Amino acid sequence: MAAASGTILSNMNYQYPKIAEAAELLKARAASLENKADILKAVELRALYGEIATLPVDERANFGKEINTLKAELEQLVAASQNEAEALPPIDITAPFDTNVAADKRPKLLPSEAGSIHPLMQELETVLDIFYRMGFTAIESRELDDEYHMFSSLNFPDGHPARDEFDTFMTVQQDHNGHPLIAPAHTSIMQNRMLRAHADNLAKGEPIAVVIPGRVFRNEDLDARHEHTFYQFEGLYVDKGVNAGNLLATFKTFLSEYYQQDIEIKSQPFYFPFTEPSFELALSCPFCQKKGCNICSQSGWIELLGMGMIHPNVLREGGVDPEVYTGFAWGCGLDRLVMMKYGIEDVRHFESARLDFLRQFV
């Protein structure tokens, strides 16, 4: 890579395998260090100097010379990263720019090679891959929407508490009807759009099978289990003869594949305006196999998500005849799913930008 990347500067042909292995290891580690100068204190580098005394006398000079060459490379890497950091002024991350902005007018950013994929995005790829193999198509949700798709299309009656501005994040910007645009509280905003966009599937005798990931926003009291901003993935399946058993079987299959073990599930009645009947789903604790632990509060079960059969009014609003077709939907919090997989104790870690947390997933 180029020197400006702050990673590997060159690839020396080291004569001694121990030095060659240490060089590869140290350079790779330096790429993930916030303070690259720390690599000069690495125990592996000090250990190489300790090796000199164990070598035959006639090899010691060449071995020591190669160690010094490696150290010089690492020092050059540190210097390059420091120069790069000094060359990049602070930027306003809220300032808009796109491909239409001239290249010399765009803020200079660190290369992507110096970063890593966020753990939520890593796990989202795993989730989507499972559903791809189950025949679902993925469509990304929106981060700003109108009142119709947020409430009316989902069978929320006028005056429903969820429409209250104190329960939902609304903006000063308005839609064409003069209603404030809304930061979506759920990825269900896409249901009406998906029913209409994939109506041809039903006409051809094929199901509508879509999984919809996206970021959602809620007016929450923050604690270790609740965050105002988190990720969700919606599931939508419509066809002739679809029933609640299909829904539970689909999600049991997904959970067992995601956690790589046989997962038991149980449901209990609940209420959502957009599904009927509606359920809350709990899964057997993957950490204690229902024996009881701190993560499941000794119950052996963990409440996970809401789901149900799509309400006939929602199907009808989406242009689908509920007398002919039925379907199911769910909305699952990705953050909670990942927390349970890795035993993460606080959901706020995901949005904290704490490097000590993020580096565990590199």
N, C-alpha and C positions, 0 to 999 in steps of 0.2 A: 504494500500500500504506500501511498505518497506520505512524505514526512508530515504534511499538514493534517493527516488523519489522526495523529496522536496515538497510533497503534504500532504495528511492526514497521521498522524503517528499512531493513534489508535482511537478506537471508545469507549469512556467512556459511561457508563450508568448513565446519569444524572437524578437526582430525579425530578428536576424542569423543566417543559416543555420549559420555556423561555430560560433557559440556554442551553438545548439540541438543540433548534432551532438556537440559536445564534452560537453554536459550529459548526453545519453543515454549516451555511452560511459563517462564518469566515474562516473555513478551505478551503471551495471551492473557496472563493475569493483569499486566499493566493496563491493558485496554479497558478493564472493568473498574480500575481504581479511580476514585475521585481525585486523590492526591497521588499522582504518578511517582513522585519522589520516594514514596514508601517502598517502591520496588527495589531500590538500592539497599534497603535494609533486610531484604528477604533472606530467610534462613538457608534457602537453597544456594544462594550466592556465597554466603559465608562457609557453607559446607564444602564448596568446591575448593576454596583456599585451604581448608583442612586436609583435603586429599593430597596436596603436594608432598607432604612429609611421608606419605605411604608409598610413593612411586620410586622406581629406580633413579639413581642420581642423574643419569644421562637423559631422563625424560622430564625432569622437574622444570627445566627452563621453558621448554615448549608448552607444557601444560599450563604453567603460570602465565605465559604470554597469551594463550588463548582465553584464559579467564579475564585478563585485563582487556582483551578485545571485546569480550562480551560485556564487561562493565562499561566500557566506552560507548557501546551501542545503546545500553540502557540509559546512560547519562544523556546521550543525544536525543533519545526518545523523550526523556523528561523535559529537556530544554525546548524541544519542538512543541510539546504540549503547553508549556508555560508561555511561549511566544504566541501560540494560537489563542490562548485564553486572553492575553493582553490585547490581541488584535481585534477581538470581537467585542464591540461595545454593547452595553445593555440594550435590549429591544423592548418595545411595547407589544406584548403578546396579544393585546386586544385590537391592534391596528390591522385593518383588512388589507390583504393583497392577494393577487392571483396571477395566473399565467399572462394576463394582459399587462401587468406591470413590468416595465423594462428591468432587465436583469441587474443593472447597476443600481436600481432604486429599491430592490428588495433587501430586507434585513439579512445579514449573514448568519447562518445557523450552523451549529455543529453537525458533522456528518452523522448519518443514521448508523454507521458502523460502530460508533462510540456508545450507542444505546442498546436497549433490549426491549423485547415485547412485554407489555404489561401482563401480569398473571391472569387477569380477567380475560384479556384478548386471547391468550394462549388457550385457556379453557373453553372459550367460546368456539374456537376452531374445532376442538374435540367434540363439543356438543353438536355443532352443525354437521360434522362428518358422520356422526351416528344417525342423525335424521336424514342426511342425504342417502345413506344406505337403506333407510326405511322407506324411501320414495318421496320424501318431502323436498320442496324447493325453498330456498331461503330468500327473503325479501327484507331489506333493512327498514326499520321504522323511522319516524320523524321526531325531531326535537322541538317542534313548534307546530301547533295545529289549531283548527277552529272548533267552535262550540258544537257544531253538528257532528263531526266525527268523534269528538271526545264524549259527548253525552247523547244527543238526540238519536243518532244512528244505532246506539247501543241500548235503547229502550229505557234510558233514564227519564223519568217523568219530570215535568216542570215542577220546580220547587224542591227537587231532591237535594238533600244536604250536601252531596258531593259537588253540586254546582256552585256552592257558596264560595265567594272570593277568598274567604279566610281558610278554606280547605284546599284550595287549588292555586297554583302560581299562575297569575294572569299578567299580561303585559299591557302597556299603554298603546301598543300598535293594534289596530283593529282590522277585521276582515271586511269583505265587501258589504256585509250586512250591518256594519257598525258594532259588531261584538268584539270584545278583546280577544286577541290570540292567546292561546294557553300552552304552557309547558306541560306536555302530556304526563298524566299520572300512571298510565299503563300503555302497553303496546297494543291494546285492543282497539286503539284508534284506527288500525289498519284493516280491521275485519270487513267493514263495508267496502273499502277499496278492493280488497282481495276477492270478495264475492263477485263484484262487478267485473273486475279485470280478468277473472278466470272462468267466467260464465260459459265460455266455449268448451271448457273441459267437460262440464256436465252434459252439454249438447252432444258431445262425442262419446258419451258413456264412460268418461274418465272422472276420477274424483278431483276435488280441489284439496290439495295437500300442501300446506305452506307453514313454514316456521319463520317467525318474525323477531329478530333480535333488535334491541334498541335501548337507549338510555331514557330513564323516566325520572320524574321529579315529584316529591310529595312534601307537604307541610308536616314534618315529623319532629317530635322531641328526640334529639339525638342521644343515643346511648350505644352500648356495645353491639346491639342487635338491630338498631334502626338508624338509617341515614337518609338525608333528604334527596340525595342523588345516587342512583344505583342502576344496574342493568337488569333487564328482563328479556325473556324470550317467549313469545306467544306461539301457540300452536293452533292450527285451524284445519279441520278435515270435514268435508261435506261429500255425501254420496247417497245413493239409495240404500235404505236398510241399515244405516249406521246406528249403533246403540251405545249405552253407557259401558257395556262390557268391552267393546272395542277400545273405548277411551282408556279404561283402566289397564287393559292388556298392553296398549301402546306405551303408556308411561312406565309400567313395570319393566317392559323390555328395555326402554331407554335407561332407566335407573340402574338396572343390573349390568348393562354394558358400560355405563359411565363409571360406576364404582367397582367394576370388575369382580362382582360377587353376586350371589343370588339375593335379591332384595325383596322383602315382603312389603306389601302396601295395605293400607286400610283407609276407608273413606267414611265421612260422616256428613249429614245434610248441612247445607249452608244456604245463604242467599246472595245472589248477584243479580242485578237487573237484566243482564245480557245472557244468562243461561237459565235453563229450567228443564230438569232438575239441576241443582248446583251442589257441589261437594267441596269439602276441604280434604286434602290428601295428606296422609302421614306415611312415612317410610320407616321400616325397621332400622334402628340405629346401626350404621355400618362400622361403628367403633367397638361396640360391646355385644353385637348380635343379640339384642333384646335382654341382656343380663342386667342392664342399668349402669349408667355412668354419669359423670358431671355434664357431658355434652347433651345428653337427652334428659337431664334432670331426673335420673334414676327410673324413668318410665319405660325405657326400651324403644320408644317411638319418638320421631321428630316431625312436627308439622312443617310442611314444605310449601304448599301452593293451593290456589283455588282453581277449580275446573268445573265443567259441566256440559250438558247438551245445549247447543246454541238455541236461544229462545226463538220461537217462530216469528216474533215481531222483528227480530234482527235479520233473520233470513229473508223475510218479506221486504224489509227496507233495502236489502242488498240485491233485490231482483230475483230471489230464489223462492220457488214455490214450496212452502213447508209441508204441503199435503203430499208432495212427491219425494222431497229430499229431507234428510236429517243430517246433523253434523255435531261435532264436539269441538271444544276449545279449551285452552288452558293458558295461564299466565304464570310463569315461574321466575323467581328472582335468581339471576345468575350468581350474584355475590354470595347468597346463602348456600347455594349448591357447592361453590368452591370452598367456602368456609368449612363445611362439613367434610369435604374431601381431604383437606389438609390440616384440620384441627385448628383453624384460625379463630382466635378468641374475640376479636373486635373488628366489626365491619368497617370501621373508620380507617383502618390501615390502608384499604384500597385507594382512598382518595387523599392520603396523607403526604404522598411523595417522599416517604421515608426510604432512603436508600438501603438501610440495613434490612428493611422488610423486603423490598423489591429484589435485592440481590440473592435472596434465597431461592428465587425462581429462574435465575439465569442459567 
